[in-house]
């Protein structure tokens, strides 16, 4: 019995993710279907590839040998398939994008939705993660991060979107507590603390006329999701540090008030980045060109070229 390419791909994804559930989500199948596919391959080979527990999955010695020998061959096969797909006249297939949650929200309406409207046969799979990810090892076509966070071995296309943090609170909260005038004033205010993906509490950064200040915000809530912080700020719980794009409509509508405006300068622009490819698919090329045109339209400039 011959094994399918899908089963071989499944082994590599499970080995990389360490969990069937995470791998199933990435592959777009059910956990049961993925487990059955791996089980079928193991029965065909007559050996177990994975040690399974209720909490984790790890490669057996045979599995490690199998993955080390198969991985490079599969890369060659997929590269050959990409070479054929690159001859397509109509972009199709799946593009996988990894981005910070805030970055994904910033490009969603301006880049991703317009792209799939123009290229309806392309499926875009967006994965948001706060931590930095090796997009090649993770099986992603593109990453989206601040320009100063892009790995040096990647091709980067600045997206030209102005970005800045803002400090906001509700009218009710500021009427009750008053308006902070300098970052140090925040010591006496209720602030919505932000937890980073590594578990550390984010120190609020401020800058004015070359003077930089980082504040350890204190408050009754610690959150790791921007939407929750916005909800709490709207409810009058306290001040929150947010990406301007996430609360712009609230500020314009008067639901939230911006403070310390002269202490929150612009941040590094977002960049779309990707590895060099010998045979990019038609969908890949179409997305790069679409992003480049969007960048030029918004005033972005190229940091590097492919």
C-alpha positions in Angstrom: 0.0 0.0 0.0 1.4 3.4 -1.0 1.2 6.4 1.3 -0.3 9.7 0.1 1.5 13.0 0.1 -1.2 14.3 2.5 -0.2 11.7 5.1 3.5 12.5 4.8 2.7 16.3 5.2 0.6 15.4 8.2 3.5 13.7 9.9 5.7 16.7 9.5 3.1 19.2 10.8 2.3 17.0 13.8 6.0 16.7 14.5 6.5 20.4 14.4 3.4 21.4 16.4 3.7 18.7 19.0 -0.1 18.5 19.3 -2.7 16.8 17.1 -5.2 19.6 17.8 -2.9 22.4 16.8 -1.7 20.5 13.7 -5.3 19.7 12.7 -6.2 23.4 12.8 -3.2 24.3 10.7 -4.1 21.6 8.1 -7.8 22.5 8.1 -9.0 19.0 9.1 -10.6 17.5 12.2 -8.4 16.0 14.9 -10.0 12.6 14.4 -9.3 12.7 10.6 -5.7 13.7 11.3 -5.2 10.9 13.9 -6.7 8.4 11.5 -4.3 9.5 8.7 -1.3 9.1 10.9 -2.6 5.8 12.2 -3.0 4.6 8.6 0.5 5.5 7.7 1.9 3.8 10.9 0.0 0.6 10.0 1.4 0.8 6.4 5.0 1.2 7.7 4.5 -1.3 10.5 6.0 1.0 13.1 4.8 3.8 15.5 6.0 7.2 14.5 4.7 9.1 17.5 4.4 8.5 21.3 1.0 9.8 22.3 -0.2 11.0 25.7 -3.3 12.9 26.7 -1.2 16.1 26.8 1.5 15.9 24.2 2.8 14.0 21.1 6.5 13.3 20.5 8.4 11.4 17.8 9.6 7.9 18.4 13.2 7.0 17.4 11.8 5.6 14.2 9.7 8.7 13.7 12.7 11.0 14.1 14.6 9.0 11.5 11.6 9.0 9.2 11.0 12.8 9.5 14.7 13.6 8.9 14.7 11.6 5.7 11.3 12.6 4.4 11.4 16.4 5.1 13.9 17.4 2.4 12.2 15.1 -0.2 8.8 16.7 0.6 10.3 20.2 0.2 11.5 19.2 -3.3 8.2 17.8 -4.2 6.3 20.9 -3.1 8.8 23.1 -4.9 8.2 21.1 -8.0 4.4 21.5 -7.6 4.8 25.2 -7.0 6.8 25.4 -10.2 3.9 24.0 -12.1 1.4 26.2 -10.3 3.5 29.2 -11.2 2.4 28.7 -14.8 -1.3 29.2 -13.9 -2.9 32.1 -15.6 -5.5 32.5 -12.8 -4.2 32.7 -9.2 -5.7 29.9 -7.0 -4.8 27.8 -4.0 -4.1 28.8 -0.4 -1.9 31.5 1.0 -1.0 31.4 4.7 -0.2 34.6 6.5 1.2 34.9 10.1 0.8 38.3 11.8 0.6 40.0 15.2 -3.1 40.4 16.1 -2.9 44.2 15.9 -1.1 43.9 12.5 -3.7 41.5 11.2 -6.4 44.0 12.1 -4.6 46.8 10.4 -4.2 45.1 7.1 -7.4 43.1 7.1 -9.7 45.7 5.5 -7.1 47.5 3.5 -5.2 44.5 2.0 -6.7 41.1 2.6 -10.4 41.7 1.9 -9.7 43.7 -1.3 -7.3 41.0 -2.5 -9.8 38.1 -2.2 -12.4 40.3 -3.9 -10.1 40.6 -6.9 -8.9 37.0 -6.7 -11.9 34.9 -5.5 -10.2 31.6 -6.3 -7.4 32.2 -3.7 -8.1 31.1 -0.1 -6.3 33.2 2.5 -5.6 31.6 5.8 -4.6 34.2 8.5 -3.0 33.1 11.8 -2.5 35.7 14.5 0.2 35.1 17.1 1.8 37.6 19.5 5.2 35.7 19.5 7.7 35.9 16.7 7.3 32.9 14.4 9.7 31.3 11.9 7.3 31.5 8.9 9.3 29.0 6.8 9.3 26.3 9.5 5.7 27.2 10.3 4.6 26.6 6.8 3.5 30.2 6.1 3.9 32.1 2.8 4.0 35.5 4.5 4.5 37.3 7.8 3.4 40.7 8.8 5.3 42.5 11.6 6.7 46.0 12.3 9.5 46.8 10.0 12.1 46.7 12.7 11.1 43.1 13.7 11.4 41.5 10.2 14.2 38.8 10.1 17.2 40.0 8.1 17.1 37.0 5.7 13.6 37.9 4.5 12.4 40.1 1.6 10.4 42.9 3.2 7.7 45.1 1.6 6.8 48.1 3.7 3.0 48.5 3.7 3.1 52.3 4.3 0.6 52.3 7.1 1.3 55.0 9.8 1.1 53.4 13.2 1.2 54.8 16.8 0.1 53.9 20.3 -2.4 56.1 22.0 -3.6 56.3 25.6 -7.4 56.6 25.9 -10.1 56.6 28.6 -13.8 57.3 28.7 -15.2 60.8 29.4 -16.7 59.5 32.6 -13.4 58.2 33.9 -11.5 61.4 33.1 -14.2 63.6 34.6 -13.9 61.7 37.8 -10.1 61.4 37.9 -8.8 64.3 35.8 -6.5 64.2 32.8 -2.8 63.1 33.2 -0.4 65.6 31.8 2.8 63.6 31.8 3.5 59.8 31.8 4.6 59.9 35.4 1.1 61.0 36.4 -0.2 57.5 35.5 1.1 56.2 38.8 -2.1 57.6 40.4 -4.5 56.3 37.8 -6.1 53.0 37.1 -4.4 51.5 34.0 -5.3 48.3 32.1 -2.1 46.2 32.2 -1.1 44.3 29.2 0.5 40.8 29.3 3.0 39.9 26.5 3.0 36.4 24.9 6.1 35.6 27.0 4.2 36.3 30.2 5.9 39.6 31.0 3.8 42.7 31.8 4.2 45.4 29.1 5.8 48.6 30.2 4.1 51.6 28.5 6.6 53.4 26.2 6.5 57.2 25.8 8.8 59.7 24.0 9.0 63.4 23.7 11.8 65.6 22.3 14.3 62.8 22.6 13.2 61.9 26.1 12.1 58.3 26.5 10.1 57.0 29.5 8.7 53.5 30.2 5.9 53.3 32.8 4.9 50.2 34.8 1.2 50.7 34.5 -0.8 49.6 37.6 -4.5 48.7 37.8 -7.1 46.2 38.7 -7.1 44.3 35.4 -4.3 42.5 33.5 -5.3 41.5 29.9 -3.7 40.0 26.8 -6.4 40.9 24.3 -6.9 44.4 22.8 -10.6 44.0 22.4 -11.1 43.4 26.2 -8.9 46.4 27.1 -11.1 48.5 24.7 -14.3 47.2 26.3 -12.9 48.0 29.8 -11.9 51.5 28.8 -15.3 52.2 27.3 -16.9 51.0 30.6 -14.9 53.6 32.5 -12.5 51.2 34.3 -9.4 53.2 33.5 -6.8 54.2 30.9 -5.6 51.8 28.3 -2.7 51.9 25.8 -3.9 50.8 22.4 -3.0 50.9 18.7 -4.6 54.0 17.3 -6.2 51.9 14.5 -8.1 49.8 17.1 -9.7 52.8 18.8 -9.8 55.5 16.1 -13.6 55.2 15.5 -14.2 55.4 19.3 -12.1 58.6 19.5 -13.8 60.1 16.4 -17.2 59.3 17.9 -16.3 60.7 21.3 -16.7 57.4 23.1 -13.0 57.5 24.2 -10.7 60.5 24.8 -7.0 60.5 23.9 -4.5 61.8 26.4 -0.8 62.3 26.5 -0.9 62.9 22.7 2.5 64.6 22.5 4.1 61.6 24.3 3.1 58.9 21.7 5.1 59.3 18.5 4.6 57.2 15.4 6.0 53.6 15.4 7.8 51.6 12.8 5.7 50.9 9.7 4.3 47.4 9.1 6.0 45.2 6.6 4.9 42.2 4.6 7.8 39.8 4.5 8.5 36.5 2.8 11.4 34.2 1.8 13.0 34.1 -1.6 11.3 31.5 -3.9 12.6 30.0 -7.1 9.1 29.1 -8.3 6.4 31.3 -6.6 2.9 30.3 -7.3 0.6 32.6 -9.3 -1.3 33.3 -6.1 1.9 34.2 -4.3 3.0 36.6 -7.1 -0.4 38.1 -7.3 -0.5 38.9 -3.5 3.0 40.4 -3.6 2.1 42.6 -6.5 -1.3 43.6 -4.9 0.5 44.5 -1.7 3.1 46.5 -3.5 0.4 48.5 -5.4 -1.4 49.1 -2.1 1.8 50.3 -0.5 2.6 52.7 -3.3 -0.9 54.1 -3.2 -0.6 54.7 0.6 2.8 56.4 0.2 4.9 53.4 1.4 8.4 53.0 0.0 10.3 49.8 -0.6 12.9 48.7 1.9 14.1 45.9 -0.2 13.3 44.3 -3.6 12.8 40.8 -4.8 
